[in-house]
Amino acid sequence: MRKSKSSFLFSLLIVVLLACATVFFLFPILLAIMNSLKSQGEMFKSVIQWPKVLHWENYRYVLTEVHILSNLYNTFVITSLSIIGIIVCSAPAGYKLSRTPGKFSAFIFFLFLSSMLIPFYSIMFSLIQMATALNIQGSIYRLPLIYIGLGVNFAIFLYHGFVKSIPRELEESAQIDGCGQLQTFIRIIFPLLIPITLTITILDILWVWNDFMLPLIMLTNYKSYTLVLLASTFFSQYSNEWSYILSILVLTSLPVIMVYLFFQKYIVQGIADGAIKG
């Protein structure tokens, strides 16, 4: 009896702590949404009070006057091309390094892992010089090349670990049936890599969509700005119009929050499979 009561109290304590943590993390989001629907004077009067009248014209102004949809297109193009490039480059590389034991493969894999430890700010100026020489700056279609170069190392690390969990007998059977190495990878191996591919896709969407520094130093034209970069210029240009600032921040955050909530179960599962299996 005493044991069941202590178990109930412990479970209740866990629920209370989780509820407090949920409120703690969701409160800033709720506060931003509430104040984005207020007038300027009402927001300065009370930040935590629910708006008396919902001012949807704040969002109408952002959508019609600021033309946020064009920046949404820029962000979508950069994110999509970056994700596709990272997967196309890292999946075969992770598979080949995992299936080719030896000192050379281990050395190459070590180089990819070591590059993950290099801070972005230490290579930023060299990256600007290289981008200028290759005429990458200012283009939303060439900027993904840099994201691919910066993102393949972590993706190869996850693919490398996940491939070890796939039995080699599947590849041997495909080769007996006449499949080459490329056909074996495309038809047999890559469909089995879908779980870790989803994880890499979600993580890189969160990274590229919310990235601020790389678009800031690479996109020089206002028409090519991403959503996050647009939000920063809007903040500096209309520093007194907090209702508009919060409206554009809410619209910027909604797509990535929806993606995360829908696919969050794949993130922990995929990372565990890619890092531990094998």
Secondary structure, 3 states (H helix, E strand, C coil): CHHHHHHHHHHHHHHHHHHHHHHHHHHHHHHHHHHHCCCHHHHHHCCCCCCCCCCCHHHHHHHHCCCHHHHHHHHHHHHHHHHHHHHHHHHHHHHHHHHCCCHHHHHHHHHHHHHCCCCHHHCHHHHHHHHHHCCCCCCCCCCHHHHHHHHHHHHHHHHHHHHCCCCHHHHHHHHHCCCCHHHHHHHHHHHHCHHHHHHHHHHHHHHHHHCCHHHHHHCCCHHHCCHHHHHHHHHHHCCCCHHHHHHHHHHHHHHHHHHHHHHHHHHHHHHHHHHHCC
